Amino acid sequence: MATFCRALLLATPPVHVAATLVPVPLAALSFAQLPLFVAGLWVLRAANAGIFPLGQGRLSALADTVGSAVDSDRWSSLFRLGDLPSMWSVWCAGEEKRVGTRTVVVGHRPVSEADAYVAQKFCDNRIVSSKYTVWNFLPKNLFEQFRRIANFYFLIIFLVQVIVDTPTSPVTSGLPLFFVITVTAIKQGYEDWLRHRADNEVNKSNVFIIENAKQVQKESEKIKVGDIVEVKADETFPCDLIFLASSSTDGTCYVTTASLDGESNFKTHYAVRDTTVLCTDEAIDSLTATIECEQPQPDLYKFVGRIIMYRSNQEPVARSLGPENLLLKGATLKNTKKIYGVAVYTGMETKMALNYQGKSQKRSAVEKSINAFLIVYLCILLSKATVCTTLKYVWQSNPFNDEPWYNEKTKKERETFKVLRMFTDFLSFMVLFNFIIPVSMYVTVEMQKFLGSFFISWDKEMYDEEIKEGALVNTSDLNEELGQVEFVFTDKTGTLTENSMEFIECCIDGHKYKDCISEVDGYSQTDGPLKYYGKAEKSREELFLRALCLCHTVRIKQADQVDGLIGHPECKNTYISSSPDEIALVKGAEKYGFTFLGLENDFMKIRNQKNETEMYQLLHTLNFDPVRRRMSVIVRTTSGKLLLFCKGADSSVFPRVQQEEIQQIKVHVDRNAMDGYRTLCVAFKELTQKEYDRIDRQLNEAKMALQDREEKMAKVFEDTEADMHLIGATAVEDRLQEQSAETIEALHAAGMKVWVLTGDKMETAKSTCYACRLFQTSTELLELTARVVGESERKEDRLHELLMDYHKRLIQDVPKPRGSLKRSWTLSQEYGLIIDGSTLSLILNPSQDSSSSHYKNIFLQICLKCTAVLCCRMAPLQKAQIVRMVKNTKGSPITLSVGDGANDVSMILEAHVGIGIKGKEGRQAARNSDYAVPKFKHLRKLLLAHGHLYYVRIAHLVQYFFYKPLYDAAYLTMYNICFTSLPILAYSLLEQHITIDTLTSDPQLYMKVSDNAMLQWRPFLYWTFLGAFEGLVFFFGVYFLFQNSSLEDNGKVFGNWTFGTIVFTVLVFTVTLKLALDTRFWTWMNHFVIWGSLAFYVFFSFFWGGVIWPFLKQQRMYFVFAHMLTSVSTWLAIILLIFISLFPEILLIVFKSIKERSHQTGIFDLPILVSYKRIENGYVKTEDALTNLAERYPLRIL
């Protein structure tokens, strides 16, 4: 019945009516079932028609529910009230609760001639990454921009000016708003146009489809699910394909997925076993098959399906499909002439498209401060409008003042409701004072961030010659956040280390082998007396090396096949693998005399020490995954012996081998880990034919499952990899990156806490932490690991005891911090914490029956008291949990995560700032980060120099905009756009109050601007009162200087517009010269914009007042500016008022300079009064540190 219900869905996977649409005997249905059955079918058809917006997975679940309910006679129970929540969850969340499957007909060819083929309805192959279209750009973009509070506010002001009779023209708010909206729209439109262009390049590219045994050229967007596609070498796969056949005889191909997950290494994919021989157009077109697979989902590394092949006069043959058979859109074919594949996911249903989603918007501390300051200024604006409205009506309470004889009210004005008049007057005052809110600040801040981000990309010191790349800025919204970091979370492998693996030594049955070039037994060391095992020992050595040669996924890239070029016959083959560890182990075995020669037709070939070629049939590969932390292969020797070889982490292998074999290997494993080496253990076991038959049957059954395949496979793996025999262990070195230790020291000195989050074992990670100086020799280590907590039933009690003990010790030894979290330790005693993944899970997810709900808070307090924290054996999700825990703690400290691999993406996205290392594990971390740098050492300059300067620049920009924000409409319009915005923009891009070399060499300067010091309420109030003081000086200074005197030769006094022009001129010159006083790093661009903006103001004033503009009703400004400058008193008044306004600032600079010279401290004070905080409880005394800096780097105040 479920099958019948599915057949009624027109958009479900293709249905072969002859096979599935069997007439339903309605008489078999009971009287109660019949109407419900019809109602269920109506629901299905309505959902399919779009009346109910149900997805494919929900439709599938709904069809199954209807069919199974009829078959099992459960209609009455299905519609019980208690079942409604479960039905709702199935129907509305079906794609989450149940993935469902789809059926794909290969080549659109029916299974048999008797079947009626129903055309499949899947999405086309168009990729749409753009946000707008030509038709919706204007309304959609305007809607998004007016969601910003400031833009919406100025829109309201503009509408009020248009509707209500206000003292200023609508142009004063409309033109700046139009400028801001237009600039932002152009920027966003250009970015979207680039996305459209990129989409068209992909959608319009040519591909070859096999139809009727011929190649047909089509555009990529016209590919349909079920089409057989031919892809040639170095071409990108146009959609997600099931790999059917290739030009290689063994049915393999090599791909790179750098555009998907950033992995630059070659990956091997395998064709379906039965279709590898179909390597021509005619042969592949003869294939009759269907594919059943899961519905589209975004996980790049998971795929479940099966292919059913139909042959004439034979039973259908089913084969399992996994991720090794799926070729993803966006990946590139390498080292293979051509392949054939059938499209299973197209367009926006491909895994690449499903993974294309914008990262969550991160808001910086500066943006939050701007919003807070805007609220304050909005309150001031409302207060001013309310007070002025009230005073107006108090003054008008006198009849003469309300209606003088020369300005009588009209009849309409007398009849207007008084409350409405008061509201209108209130709006008029709002419009009059609205320029207290800086309309151009947002666009200036955006331009500063966008242009400022180029300085990171242009930094030559952050360019790496090895990879020929420099720093990359993926988002410019967080530039200033780089100067506010308090916690740094870093990965170890590939971030602190090179991720360049080199085989160092191995241990076989307790014997250590090192620095041997040809013979395995040429150099042997033991911890105790030498032991001789004779022939048995030699066989164990060879068994160990054979395991290294066979237990891997390495493939050979022939030298003469690279990109179709013919190489030199003496060139060595190149090893290809997604794991650098495996290549290092294969090369290590080659160094000891066993060479892997490649895989051909399921046979692995190796050359032994006697230069003899050995053949092993590869039967099964039990792939590595982060949960199992091991991999195995099952091979058959030429003599028919069945062997299983396994390699993996010691924690994963030791529980599965004979316990008496562990001790002699464990000593070497622990020692190698303490030396900082990456260790792997090697084991084997011999299988009987009966055991292998059982394993083979179970594996094939698990592979054929469409539901819960991974769980079933894991269970088979667990049973297979049991009761093994331990052979030995390997040690692979991953060297520290250049200047990793110096960088961590600098970050510590800058007041940042550095945490290392790694998946490596504790001993290896701890050794690396000592090597990179995260832990000092004087650091007392506190350990919370499975080894200390134990595995007994009392482990939660033991954990509670340890937490209480550590907490008490830290509270007693470390005083309560004064200030931010970062300075919560002293020089008396430094503590470091080590925790592993299992203990962290116990802390974050305690059992329900335990009293450990407060573990998390105590653990967090311990962490914050420690100078450094090492988290080992961490899963990617646990890394993100650690970052989230610290980010959400009291005070909301700014966090930064840095990593190089796909397993670091979760913590990179979780942190306030994410840094990706362009490492050898691929580019997925770099692609998902906010900033990407080639090496970990570049983090020092990125934070200490660029971050520091970015924060100082934008903080000054924000305060300056609130400080500088009255008269003719043209002046009001140009004031925020041209007269005063360009100088502060240039300042915010170029200013260096401290040289970059000084910032990078003296990390303690970083602490002067930490905790958002320059945008706290104290400096904000200083700037506000400074602006209010200067505003009073401007107005009342002009008022008192010009109120009684005859200023013109003809005895006339200046009028209202001349008075306002003088005030405005003093305002423009004062705010610009104030910026010149704050500038300490002068360039030609600073001179040009500062003095050029003043010159432009004078030119504009002459130009605007020297022409009679026909579009103006009143020529109020005609000849006002030129006439004003004819008076000597005006010149003297302007100069005097500018000097009076700037005199307190000049006086403070002089006093600070004298104090600095006398005390030799504070040389590096920022150019803003009370805009920094003192360095307290740091690594050295503040006075000593600043004295040393003053002696080494004396700066001249300009």
Secondary structure as the mmCIF struct_conf table of DSSP 4:
data_model
#
loop_
_struct_conf.conf_type_id
_struct_conf.id
_struct_conf.beg_label_comp_id
_struct_conf.beg_label_asym_id
_struct_conf.beg_label_seq_id
_struct_conf.end_label_comp_id
_struct_conf.end_label_asym_id
_struct_conf.end_label_seq_id
HELX_RH_AL_P HELX_RH_AL_P1 ALA A 2 ALA A 7
TURN_TY1_P TURN_TY1_P1 LEU A 8 LEU A 8
TURN_TY1_P TURN_TY1_P2 LEU A 10 ALA A 11
BEND BEND1 THR A 12 PRO A 13
HELX_LH_PP_P HELX_LH_PP_P1 PRO A 14 PRO A 14
STRN STRN1 HIS A 16 HIS A 16
HELX_RH_AL_P HELX_RH_AL_P2 VAL A 17 THR A 20
HELX_LH_PP_P HELX_LH_PP_P2 VAL A 22 VAL A 24
HELX_RH_3T_P HELX_RH_3T_P1 LEU A 26 ALA A 28
BEND BEND2 LEU A 29 LEU A 29
TURN_TY1_P TURN_TY1_P3 PHE A 31 ALA A 32
HELX_RH_AL_P HELX_RH_AL_P3 GLN A 33 ALA A 49
TURN_TY1_P TURN_TY1_P4 GLY A 50 GLY A 50
BEND BEND3 ILE A 51 PHE A 52
HELX_RH_AL_P HELX_RH_AL_P4 GLN A 56 ASP A 71
TURN_TY1_P TURN_TY1_P5 SER A 72 ASP A 73
HELX_RH_AL_P HELX_RH_AL_P5 TRP A 75 LEU A 78
TURN_TY1_P TURN_TY1_P6 PHE A 79 PHE A 79
BEND BEND4 ARG A 80 ARG A 80
HELX_RH_3T_P HELX_RH_3T_P2 LEU A 81 ASP A 83
HELX_RH_AL_P HELX_RH_AL_P6 LEU A 84 CYS A 92
BEND BEND5 ALA A 93 ALA A 93
HELX_RH_AL_P HELX_RH_AL_P7 GLY A 94 LYS A 97
STRN STRN2 THR A 101 VAL A 105
HELX_RH_3T_P HELX_RH_3T_P3 VAL A 106 HIS A 108
BEND BEND6 VAL A 111 SER A 112
TURN_TY1_P TURN_TY1_P7 GLU A 113 ALA A 114
BEND BEND7 ASP A 115 ASP A 115
HELX_LH_PP_P HELX_LH_PP_P3 ALA A 116 ALA A 116
STRN STRN3 TYR A 117 TYR A 117
HELX_LH_PP_P HELX_LH_PP_P4 VAL A 118 GLN A 120
BEND BEND8 ASN A 125 ASN A 125
BEND BEND9 LYS A 131 LYS A 131
TURN_TY1_P TURN_TY1_P8 VAL A 134 ASN A 136
HELX_RH_AL_P HELX_RH_AL_P8 PHE A 137 GLN A 145
TURN_TY1_P TURN_TY1_P9 PHE A 146 ARG A 147
BEND BEND10 ARG A 148 ARG A 148
HELX_RH_AL_P HELX_RH_AL_P9 ILE A 149 ILE A 163
BEND BEND11 VAL A 164 VAL A 164
BEND BEND12 PRO A 167 THR A 168
TURN_TY1_P TURN_TY1_P10 PRO A 170 PRO A 170
HELX_RH_AL_P HELX_RH_AL_P10 VAL A 171 ASN A 203
TURN_TY1_P TURN_TY1_P11 LYS A 204 LYS A 204
STRN STRN4 ASN A 206 GLU A 211
TURN_TY1_P TURN_TY1_P12 ASN A 212 ALA A 213
STRN STRN5 LYS A 214 GLU A 219
HELX_RH_3T_P HELX_RH_3T_P4 SER A 220 LYS A 222
TURN_TY1_P TURN_TY1_P13 VAL A 225 GLY A 226
STRN STRN6 ILE A 228 LYS A 232
TURN_TY1_P TURN_TY1_P14 ALA A 233 ASP A 234
HELX_LH_PP_P HELX_LH_PP_P5 GLU A 235 GLU A 235
STRN STRN7 THR A 236 THR A 236
HELX_LH_PP_P HELX_LH_PP_P6 PHE A 237 PHE A 237
BEND BEND13 PRO A 238 CYS A 239
STRN STRN8 ASP A 240 SER A 246
BEND BEND14 SER A 247 SER A 248
TURN_TY1_P TURN_TY1_P15 THR A 249 ASP A 250
BEND BEND15 GLY A 251 GLY A 251
STRN STRN9 THR A 252 THR A 257
TURN_TY1_P TURN_TY1_P16 ALA A 258 ASP A 261
STRN STRN10 GLU A 263 TYR A 270
HELX_RH_3T_P HELX_RH_3T_P5 ARG A 273 THR A 275
TURN_TY1_P TURN_TY1_P17 THR A 276 VAL A 277
BEND BEND16 THR A 280 THR A 280
HELX_RH_AL_P HELX_RH_AL_P11 ASP A 281 ASP A 285
TURN_TY1_P TURN_TY1_P18 SER A 286 SER A 286
STRN STRN11 ALA A 289 GLU A 294
HELX_LH_PP_P HELX_LH_PP_P7 GLN A 295 PRO A 296
TURN_TY1_P TURN_TY1_P19 LEU A 300 TYR A 301
STRN STRN12 GLY A 305 MET A 309
TURN_TY1_P TURN_TY1_P20 SER A 312 ASN A 313
BEND BEND17 GLN A 314 GLN A 314
STRN STRN13 VAL A 317 LEU A 321
HELX_RH_3T_P HELX_RH_3T_P6 PRO A 323 ASN A 325
STRN STRN14 LEU A 326 LEU A 327
HELX_LH_PP_P HELX_LH_PP_P8 LEU A 328 LEU A 328
TURN_TY1_P TURN_TY1_P21 LYS A 329 GLY A 330
STRN STRN15 THR A 332 LYS A 334
BEND BEND18 ASN A 335 ASN A 335
BEND BEND19 LYS A 337 LYS A 337
STRN STRN16 LYS A 338 TYR A 345
HELX_RH_3T_P HELX_RH_3T_P7 GLY A 347 GLU A 349
BEND BEND20 THR A 350 THR A 350
HELX_RH_AL_P HELX_RH_AL_P12 LYS A 351 LEU A 354
TURN_TY1_P TURN_TY1_P22 ASN A 355 ASN A 355
HELX_LH_PP_P HELX_LH_PP_P9 GLY A 358 LYS A 362
HELX_RH_AL_P HELX_RH_AL_P13 ALA A 365 TRP A 395
TURN_TY1_P TURN_TY1_P23 GLN A 396 SER A 397
BEND BEND21 ASN A 398 ASN A 398
HELX_RH_AL_P HELX_RH_AL_P14 PRO A 399 ASP A 402
BEND BEND22 GLU A 403 GLU A 403
TURN_TY1_P TURN_TY1_P24 TRP A 405 TYR A 406
BEND BEND23 ASN A 407 ASN A 407
HELX_LH_PP_P HELX_LH_PP_P10 GLU A 408 THR A 410
HELX_RH_AL_P HELX_RH_AL_P15 LYS A 411 GLU A 415
BEND BEND24 THR A 416 THR A 416
HELX_RH_AL_P HELX_RH_AL_P16 LYS A 418 LEU A 432
TURN_TY1_P TURN_TY1_P25 PHE A 433 PHE A 433
HELX_RH_3T_P HELX_RH_3T_P8 ASN A 434 ILE A 436
BEND BEND25 ILE A 437 ILE A 437
TURN_TY1_P TURN_TY1_P26 VAL A 439 SER A 440
HELX_RH_AL_P HELX_RH_AL_P17 MET A 441 TRP A 458
HELX_RH_3T_P HELX_RH_3T_P9 LYS A 460 MET A 462
STRN STRN17 ASP A 464 ASP A 464
TURN_TY1_P TURN_TY1_P27 GLU A 465 LYS A 468
STRN STRN18 GLU A 469 GLU A 469
STRN STRN19 LEU A 472 VAL A 473
BEND BEND26 ASN A 474 ASN A 474
BEND BEND27 SER A 476 SER A 476
TURN_TY1_P TURN_TY1_P28 ASP A 477 ASN A 479
HELX_RH_3T_P HELX_RH_3T_P10 GLU A 480 GLY A 483
BEND BEND28 GLN A 484 GLN A 484
STRN STRN20 PHE A 487 THR A 490
BEND BEND29 LYS A 492 LYS A 492
TURN_TY1_P TURN_TY1_P29 THR A 493 LEU A 496
STRN STRN21 THR A 497 ILE A 508
TURN_TY1_P TURN_TY1_P30 ASP A 509 GLY A 510
STRN STRN22 HIS A 511 LYS A 514
BEND BEND30 ASP A 515 ASP A 515
BEND BEND31 ILE A 517 SER A 518
HELX_RH_3T_P HELX_RH_3T_P11 VAL A 520 GLY A 522
BEND BEND32 TYR A 523 TYR A 523
STRN STRN23 SER A 524 GLN A 525
BEND BEND33 ASP A 527 PRO A 529
TURN_TY1_P TURN_TY1_P31 GLY A 534 GLY A 534
HELX_RH_AL_P HELX_RH_AL_P18 LYS A 535 LEU A 550
BEND BEND34 CYS A 551 HIS A 552
STRN STRN24 ARG A 555 LYS A 557
HELX_RH_3T_P HELX_RH_3T_P12 ALA A 559 GLY A 564
TURN_TY1_P TURN_TY1_P32 PRO A 569 GLU A 570
HELX_LH_PP_P HELX_LH_PP_P11 CYS A 571 ASN A 573
STRN STRN25 THR A 574 ILE A 576
BEND BEND35 SER A 578 SER A 578
HELX_RH_AL_P HELX_RH_AL_P19 PRO A 580 LYS A 591
TURN_TY1_P TURN_TY1_P33 TYR A 592 GLY A 593
STRN STRN26 THR A 595 GLU A 600
TURN_TY1_P TURN_TY1_P34 ASN A 601 ASP A 602
STRN STRN27 PHE A 603 ARG A 607
TURN_TY1_P TURN_TY1_P35 GLN A 609 LYS A 610
BEND BEND36 ASN A 611 ASN A 611
STRN STRN28 THR A 613 LEU A 622
TURN_TY1_P TURN_TY1_P36 PRO A 626 ARG A 628
STRN STRN29 ARG A 630 THR A 637
TURN_TY1_P TURN_TY1_P37 THR A 638 SER A 639
STRN STRN30 LEU A 642 GLY A 648
HELX_RH_AL_P HELX_RH_AL_P20 ASP A 650 VAL A 653
HELX_RH_3T_P HELX_RH_3T_P13 PHE A 654 ARG A 656
STRN STRN31 VAL A 657 VAL A 657
HELX_RH_3T_P HELX_RH_3T_P14 GLN A 659 GLU A 661
HELX_RH_AL_P HELX_RH_AL_P21 ILE A 662 MET A 674
TURN_TY1_P TURN_TY1_P38 ASP A 675 GLY A 676
STRN STRN32 ARG A 678 LEU A 687
HELX_RH_AL_P HELX_RH_AL_P22 GLN A 689 MET A 704
BEND BEND37 LEU A 706 ASP A 708
HELX_RH_AL_P HELX_RH_AL_P23 ARG A 709 THR A 720
BEND BEND38 GLU A 721 GLU A 721
BEND BEND39 ASP A 723 ASP A 723
STRN STRN33 MET A 724 MET A 724
STRN STRN34 HIS A 725 LEU A 736
HELX_LH_PP_P HELX_LH_PP_P12 GLN A 737 GLN A 737
TURN_TY1_P TURN_TY1_P39 GLU A 738 GLN A 739
HELX_RH_AL_P HELX_RH_AL_P24 SER A 740 ALA A 749
TURN_TY1_P TURN_TY1_P40 ALA A 750 GLY A 751
STRN STRN35 LYS A 753 LEU A 757
BEND BEND40 GLY A 759 ASP A 760
HELX_RH_AL_P HELX_RH_AL_P25 MET A 762 ALA A 771
TURN_TY1_P TURN_TY1_P41 CYS A 772 ARG A 773
BEND BEND41 LEU A 774 PHE A 775
TURN_TY1_P TURN_TY1_P42 THR A 777 SER A 778
HELX_LH_PP_P HELX_LH_PP_P13 THR A 779 THR A 779
STRN STRN36 GLU A 780 LEU A 784
BEND BEND42 THR A 785 THR A 785
HELX_RH_AL_P HELX_RH_AL_P26 ALA A 786 VAL A 789
BEND BEND43 GLU A 791 SER A 792
TURN_TY1_P TURN_TY1_P43 GLU A 793 ARG A 794
HELX_RH_AL_P HELX_RH_AL_P27 LYS A 795 ASP A 813
BEND BEND44 VAL A 814 VAL A 814
HELX_LH_PP_P HELX_LH_PP_P14 PRO A 815 PRO A 817
BEND BEND45 ARG A 818 SER A 820
HELX_RH_3T_P HELX_RH_3T_P15 LEU A 821 ARG A 823
BEND BEND46 LEU A 827 SER A 828
STRN STRN37 TYR A 831 ASP A 836
HELX_RH_AL_P HELX_RH_AL_P28 GLY A 837 LEU A 844
BEND BEND47 ASN A 845 ASN A 845
TURN_TY1_P TURN_TY1_P44 GLN A 848 ASP A 849
BEND BEND48 SER A 850 SER A 851
TURN_TY1_P TURN_TY1_P45 SER A 853 HIS A 854
HELX_RH_AL_P HELX_RH_AL_P29 TYR A 855 LYS A 865
BEND BEND49 CYS A 866 THR A 867
STRN STRN38 ALA A 868 CYS A 872
BEND BEND50 ARG A 873 ARG A 873
HELX_RH_AL_P HELX_RH_AL_P30 PRO A 876 LYS A 887
TURN_TY1_P TURN_TY1_P46 ASN A 888 ASN A 888
BEND BEND51 THR A 889 THR A 889
TURN_TY1_P TURN_TY1_P47 LYS A 890 GLY A 891
STRN STRN39 THR A 895 GLY A 899
BEND BEND52 GLY A 901 GLY A 901
HELX_RH_3T_P HELX_RH_3T_P16 ALA A 902 ASP A 904
HELX_RH_AL_P HELX_RH_AL_P31 VAL A 905 GLU A 910
BEND BEND53 ALA A 911 HIS A 912
STRN STRN40 VAL A 913 ILE A 917
STRN STRN41 GLY A 919 GLY A 919
TURN_TY1_P TURN_TY1_P48 LYS A 920 GLU A 921
STRN STRN42 GLY A 922 GLY A 922
BEND BEND54 ARG A 923 ARG A 923
HELX_RH_AL_P HELX_RH_AL_P32 GLN A 924 ASN A 928
BEND BEND55 SER A 929 ASP A 930
STRN STRN43 TYR A 931 VAL A 933
BEND BEND56 PRO A 934 LYS A 935
TURN_TY1_P TURN_TY1_P49 PHE A 936 LYS A 937
HELX_RH_AL_P HELX_RH_AL_P33 HIS A 938 LYS A 941
HELX_RH_PI_P HELX_RH_PI_P1 LEU A 942 GLY A 947
HELX_RH_AL_P HELX_RH_AL_P34 HIS A 948 TYR A 963
HELX_RH_AL_P HELX_RH_AL_P35 ALA A 969 MET A 974
HELX_RH_PI_P HELX_RH_PI_P2 TYR A 975 PHE A 979
TURN_TY1_P TURN_TY1_P50 THR A 980 THR A 980
HELX_RH_AL_P HELX_RH_AL_P36 SER A 981 LEU A 990
BEND BEND57 HIS A 993 ILE A 994
HELX_RH_AL_P HELX_RH_AL_P37 ILE A 996 SER A 1001
HELX_RH_3T_P HELX_RH_3T_P17 PRO A 1003 VAL A 1009
TURN_TY1_P TURN_TY1_P51 SER A 1010 ASN A 1012
HELX_RH_3T_P HELX_RH_3T_P18 ALA A 1013 LEU A 1015
BEND BEND58 GLN A 1016 GLN A 1016
HELX_RH_AL_P HELX_RH_AL_P38 TRP A 1017 PHE A 1042
BEND BEND59 GLN A 1043 ASN A 1044
BEND BEND60 GLU A 1048 GLU A 1048
TURN_TY1_P TURN_TY1_P52 ASP A 1049 ASN A 1050
BEND BEND61 GLY A 1051 GLY A 1051
HELX_LH_PP_P HELX_LH_PP_P15 LYS A 1052 PHE A 1054
HELX_RH_AL_P HELX_RH_AL_P39 ASN A 1056 ASP A 1078
BEND BEND62 PHE A 1081 PHE A 1081
HELX_RH_AL_P HELX_RH_AL_P40 TRP A 1084 GLY A 1105
BEND BEND63 GLY A 1106 VAL A 1107
TURN_TY1_P TURN_TY1_P53 PRO A 1110 PHE A 1111
BEND BEND64 LYS A 1113 LYS A 1113
TURN_TY1_P TURN_TY1_P54 ARG A 1116 PHE A 1119
HELX_RH_AL_P HELX_RH_AL_P41 VAL A 1120 MET A 1124
TURN_TY1_P TURN_TY1_P55 LEU A 1125 THR A 1126
HELX_RH_AL_P HELX_RH_AL_P42 VAL A 1128 HIS A 1159
TURN_TY1_P TURN_TY1_P56 ILE A 1163 PHE A 1164
BEND BEND65 PRO A 1167 ILE A 1168
TURN_TY1_P TURN_TY1_P57 LEU A 1169 VAL A 1170
BEND BEND66 TYR A 1172 TYR A 1172
BEND BEND67 ASN A 1177 ASN A 1177
BEND BEND68 TYR A 1179 VAL A 1180
HELX_RH_AL_P HELX_RH_AL_P43 THR A 1182 ARG A 1192
#
